[in-house]
Amino acid sequence: MPDAGCAVSFANNVFPILETKAKCSDAACHAPAAAQPPAMTPSDAAATLQVLLAHKFLEEEADAYIVPCDPMASKMMCNLKLDPAEGMNMYGKCAPTMPKVSALDAVDDAPLSLMELNTIAEWISCGAPDN
């Protein structure tokens, strides 16, 4: 059961990480026209949340991308790229890690900091509430 009183808000804390740092909804990544699931609508936290909650990792697998209350079981956590200067992602690595952070693409994205990764994990631990 999601904790509506969770200190971490999807709209105010998690979505900005995905939108402004990782650039997930960029046209070259997960924007609806990019045809790369999950289709994330730029500047629409509510729509992005619903898409992420419904997403299955790599589509052919039955693993939920987000398992409310369980960051370790959430494929989202091992799918996120942590800044190498901050160590290894404690949730493991499930390819492909995102954001890609490549000089070969036109997306101005960056790997997540440990604080950002922990923010997303805390939100999932709270049950991934729509808050």
C-alpha positions in Angstrom: 0.0 0.0 0.0 1.6 3.3 -1.0 2.5 5.7 1.7 0.8 9.0 0.8 2.9 10.7 3.5 6.2 9.7 1.9 8.8 12.4 2.2 9.8 11.8 -1.4 7.4 12.9 -4.1 7.3 11.5 -7.6 6.2 14.8 -9.1 8.6 17.0 -7.1 11.7 14.7 -6.5 11.8 11.7 -8.8 10.3 13.1 -12.1 12.8 16.0 -12.2 15.7 13.5 -12.0 14.3 11.6 -14.9 13.3 14.6 -16.9 16.1 17.1 -16.4 19.2 15.0 -15.4 18.7 11.7 -17.2 16.6 13.3 -20.1 14.5 10.2 -20.3 11.7 11.8 -22.3 14.1 13.3 -24.9 13.0 12.7 -28.5 16.0 10.4 -29.0 15.2 8.3 -25.9 11.8 7.5 -24.5 9.6 10.3 -25.9 6.3 8.8 -27.4 7.5 9.3 -31.0 10.9 7.6 -30.3 9.1 4.1 -30.1 11.5 3.1 -27.4 9.4 1.8 -24.4 8.5 3.1 -21.9 7.0 6.1 -23.8 7.5 9.0 -21.4 5.6 12.3 -22.0 7.8 15.4 -21.5 6.7 17.6 -18.7 3.9 15.2 -17.6 4.7 13.6 -14.3 1.3 11.9 -13.9 1.5 10.3 -17.4 5.1 9.2 -16.9 4.3 7.7 -13.5 1.5 5.6 -15.0 3.7 4.4 -17.8 6.5 3.4 -15.5 4.2 1.5 -13.1 2.8 -0.5 -16.0 6.1 -1.1 -17.7 7.7 -4.6 -17.8 11.4 -4.7 -18.1 12.5 -5.3 -21.7 8.9 -6.1 -22.5 9.4 -9.8 -23.1 10.1 -10.4 -19.4 7.5 -10.6 -16.7 9.6 -8.5 -14.3 7.9 -5.3 -13.3 10.0 -2.2 -13.8 8.8 -0.8 -10.5 7.8 -3.1 -7.6 6.1 -0.9 -5.0 7.8 -1.1 -1.6 10.7 -3.2 -2.9 13.6 -1.3 -4.6 15.7 -4.5 -4.8 13.0 -6.2 -6.9 12.4 -3.2 -9.1 14.3 -3.5 -12.4 14.3 0.3 -12.6 17.0 0.4 -9.9 19.5 -1.8 -11.7 18.6 -0.2 -15.0 19.8 3.3 -13.8 23.4 4.3 -14.5 25.2 5.6 -11.4 28.1 8.1 -11.8 31.3 5.9 -11.8 32.9 8.4 -9.4 30.3 7.5 -6.8 31.0 3.7 -7.0 28.9 0.8 -8.1 25.2 0.7 -8.3 24.2 -1.3 -5.2 21.1 -2.6 -7.0 23.3 -4.3 -9.6 23.3 -3.8 -13.4 20.7 -5.0 -15.8 21.5 -4.0 -19.3 21.1 -1.6 -20.9 21.7 0.9 -18.2 20.2 4.4 -18.6 20.8 7.1 -19.3 23.2 6.0 -22.1 25.5 9.1 -21.6 27.2 8.8 -24.9 29.2 11.4 -26.9 27.7 9.7 -30.0 24.2 10.8 -29.3 22.6 14.3 -29.2 21.1 13.9 -25.7 22.7 16.1 -23.0 22.1 13.5 -20.3 24.3 12.5 -17.3 24.6 9.5 -15.0 22.8 9.7 -11.6 24.4 10.7 -8.4 24.2 8.3 -5.4 21.8 10.8 -3.8 19.5 10.7 -6.8 19.6 6.9 -6.9 18.7 6.8 -3.2 15.9 9.3 -3.7 14.3 7.0 -6.3 14.8 4.0 -4.0 13.2 5.8 -1.1 10.1 6.7 -3.3 9.8 3.0 -4.3 10.2 1.9 -0.7 7.2 4.1 0.2 5.2 2.1 -2.3 5.8 4.3 -5.4 3.0 6.7 -4.5 1.4 9.1 -6.9 2.4 12.1 -4.7 
